């Protein structure tokens, strides 16, 4: 596999915004996993090299890498590091350790399940089998993102002003690439997404790299901009979509979805690989609580009185009534019809996540 | 006037949380105005001494002081600084300069109008007349806040978990003092309120000073906590209330009000001096836009790519249908009945703001 081709035959690595290149998430360098340190962006381009699965797990926990799919790819390569000269039981223990880093996302679990299955089918070089599987997953991810971005572009007209929350990952980048190719003018409004500012740092980076007019707002401002008819569309990725159309995404998404409903602005969810066949509704979602400390500190400085404690639920649950369309690699769906994803023809072979 | 008595006859200065003491907002020291630097809280207690009206205006613009009423008091004393050895025309020019610092709030304008009127009625020492008027305004403010806090306490039962946004000013502090006096247990959840973090820094400070269990969240988390039935009530101050019950308050308030409506949680507005008789509805409100730079920097550090620009609308407009009760010094009102405020008996004489 030519590692310079992020999306075989369509885009070379250098034609892509940094964050959706192989080198912009996690890449396999033969004896280590190199992860772009997203915490330093946009100020600094820095990498963390991990030589053990434990180091990869720490990088995921510490938010060196974020985004459900990118985390999954990092974990796949991380499992390969732990699979060298290891028994199948040891590899399973390593997978459990990696799986525990972020409990809500679905892609991480799927990646590890597939990687374990790949390891089980070979006699000896289990690490190589896991690397090959993760490579295929990364390539399929790019193709899915490409299809999803094009499908989303068809829904969003020229002249739209699009509010985003958190980093809507590669489908969003491919949406912007599709808009550019079609000569559509979008304005991007990035909700900064406290506490880690993925919106201000990552989403704004992709939009400005591609030359789109880009604004940054705080997480409380999107509703105002919808009332003023400045924002016309709201898009996010989704960490999970249930069969009933419930969307699980970064904390803050629910409030924006409410503002969409109150102002008749479409909330469009980019979920490139469709709903989770094992999640019927929100009762199947466990929302991860992260350390409250992350909320009461900023750049290492304490912002709140010491007697106050931070609370940090990481994900919001958005009921289907607040979602206009769910866009996938197989087209777009009304939320209550998203289960039909599985009846449509597969457009990306080898999809893992 | 005994300057040690924040609220004559009821609380001594030292019995009050720092932020609602005279020394916690702006105080007249004879030849200067001393303003508590709220930007440094809770880490450091620091004061800015202003010897000219221009310095007071700069302190207001630079957020040394915040909160509609506290700003008004600072501006009153600031005008007194500019009134020494000045003609009435010069004093009017100084008032216009102070008025332009924050265009949305109502109290600032009322304070300056009243101060100009007071100056016009005396022949010589106009500065002394303005100081005396501002002193009376500050004392009346405290009494109004006290009444409003007690009225709000009657609406919020023991055991409530109260979400706040921005700093709901002295009425909120008196609400907590009333709850303490009645032995009610409240838990306070402070929405941090980007970009200046008034919630994390000021609202949490008052709650922890008074011994209430206090949590801090980011501005995107309140809706989730209502869905989880963790938060039972939402309270804010208001920079302005219109006669039709429209509420103007810190950006971010609208999204929380939507979340209240979606989860049947009461949104209770503390507006100690009632609606603005001159604001019929939201068409009478001009929402101030502050510099976008304040959104894309944190603690002096740039967070977003240089090619992205910040947007900073400072206030939200909340339609009356999203408000449960508006609490004043004369009792509480349904939003569509708030104009009846003017039919109820005055409980605070000498009210200016």
Interface residues (C-beta under 8 A of the other chain):
Chain A: X42 X43 X165 X189 X190 X191 X192 X193 X194 X195 X197 X200 X201 X204 X205 X207 X208 X214 X215 X216 X217 X218 X219 X220 X221 X222 X223 X224 X225 X227 X228 X250 X251 X252 X253 X254 X255 X256 X258 X259 X262 X287 X292 X295 X296 X298 X299 X301 X302 X303 X304 X305 X307 X308 X309 X310 X311 X312 X313 X316 X317
Chain B: X42 X43 X165 X189 X190 X191 X192 X193 X194 X195 X197 X200 X201 X204 X205 X207 X208 X214 X215 X216 X217 X218 X219 X220 X221 X222 X223 X224 X225 X227 X228 X250 X251 X252 X253 X254 X255 X256 X258 X259 X262 X287 X292 X295 X296 X298 X299 X301 X302 X303 X304 X305 X307 X308 X309 X310 X311 X312 X313 X316 X317
